[in-house]
Amino acid sequence: MNAKTKKTLNILANVATWVVAGFAIIMVLLTMLSYIGTIGDDKEESKGIFGVKPYVVLSGSMDRVFPAGSVIFVKEVKDFQSLKVGDIITFKADHNATTVTKGTIVTHQIVELLISENGTTGEKYISGLITKGTENDDNDPIIYQERFEYAIIGQYVGHVAGVGHV
């Protein structure tokens, strides 16, 4: 083997080593994030790291936004009255749910806000919401009213496609 071939093979070996090491570091970080994101107790959801938690997407109900197998990142909602139609939220399925098990974590898009009015002040406020997966024909059978914010885990901020399969 000549010197030029040895040098090329050395460069390729170094690149391959860095790619594998980089992939391993990313996987370790994602594993740590997902573990830290789940620390909490039965009464309260964990806040995650800096208010952001990762979740693995198991179904294709939101394929237009993120495919099944993605890792999505969800931030805590501080002001529920700031939610609007089109926002994507992650929530625990209500006890009235008919198509999912109670407590199942769902990430869907808000399609309608239910607005109420304070009888004394006349001030309008969001009293509930209706969600739907972008790939679903029907709205979710769950309508959160009045104290819906207790069911909401957070608002979608981004995703990494395919990483959840690993």
N, C-alpha and C positions, 0 to 999 in steps of 0.2 A: 504494500500500500504506500502510495506516495504521500508527501507532507500535506498537499492540498486536500486530499481525500480525508486524512486524519483530522485536519482542522475542521472540515465541514461536518464530519461525524461528531466531533467534540461539541460544536455549536448546536447541532440538532439534539444531542443528549442533554445539554444544559437547558435548552428551551423546553424539552419534554419534562425535565425535572421541575422547572419553575411552573409549568402548567399544572402538573400533578400536585405540587405543593400548594399552589394557589387554590385549586379546587378543594383540597383537603382543608385548608384554612377557612374557606367560605362555608363548607359543610359543618365544621366545628362551630363557627359563629352562629349559623342558623340553628343548629341543635341547641346551643346555649340560649339563644333568644327564645326558642319555643319552650324550653324548660322553664326559664325565668318567667316567661309570659303566663305560665300555668300555675305559678305559686299563688296560693290564696286559700281561703277556706270555703266551706259550704255556703256561708251566708253572703259573702261578697266576692265578686270577680276580682282577679288580680289586675292591677293597673298597668302591668307590663314594664317596659323600660322606657322612661321619659314619656309615659302615657301612651305608648304604641305597643300593640300586641300582634304577633303573627298567628295566622290560622291557615290550615291546609284546606283547599277547596275540594270537596268530595263529589259534587254533582255538576252537571252542565247547565244548571238553570240560569247562570249569568255568563254564558259563553261569549256574548258580544263584548263583554268588558274584560273578563278574565276566564280562561279555560279551566276545566277540572284538572287538578294536579298542580295548580298554582299555589304559591304561598302569598296570601294577602296580608296587608298591614292595616291595622285598624287603630285609630286614635280615640281617646276618651272624648265624649261630647260634654262640653262645659255648659253650653247654653242651648237647651232643647228647643227654645222658641226661635232659634236661628236655623233650624232644619227647614229644608224646602223641597218641593217636588223635584225629582231628579237625583237627589242625594242618595248615596248607597250606604246602608247601615247594616251593622251586625247586631243581632238580637237573639234572645232566648225565646223559643217558641212558647206561646201562652198555653195555659191549661185548657183553653177552648179549641186548641188546634185539632183539626180532624184528619189532616193528611201527614202530620209529623208527630213524633213522640214529644211529650212535654219535656221542656228543658233542652231540646235539640238546638244547636246554634245554627242560625240561618243568616246569610248575607244576601239581601235583596234591595231593590231600588224603591224609593218612596214614589208612589204614583198619585197619591191624594192626601191632603192634609185636612183634618176635621177641625173646623174653627168654632170656638164657642165665644160667648160674650159674657163678661162679668156684669151681673144684673145691677150692681150698685154703681160701678164706675163707667160702665159701657165699654170698657177696654176689651179688645178681642185678643184671644190667645189660642195657641194650638192645643187642642184637647185630645187629639188622637191622630193616628195615621194609618194609611193602607199601603201595603208593599206588594211587590210582584217581582219575580225573576224575569230578566229580559227575554228569556227563551220560553217562558210559560204563557199560555193563552189566557189564563184566569188570574185574577188578583189572589193573593194569599187569603185564606179564610180567617185570618187573624186581624182584628182591629184593636189596636191598643188605645184605650181611652183613659182620660184623666191622669192616671199615674203610670202612663206608658213608659216614662223615662226609666223606671226600675227594670224594665225588660231589655232596654237598649244597652249593649256593651260598648259600641263605639261607631265611628264613621270611617268608611273606607278611604285610605290615602294612597294606596299603590299596591303593586304586586310584582312577583317574579314568576314568570310562567315556567311550568315543568318541574320546578325544584321540589314540589311536594311529593312527586313520584319517588324521589330518592329516599 
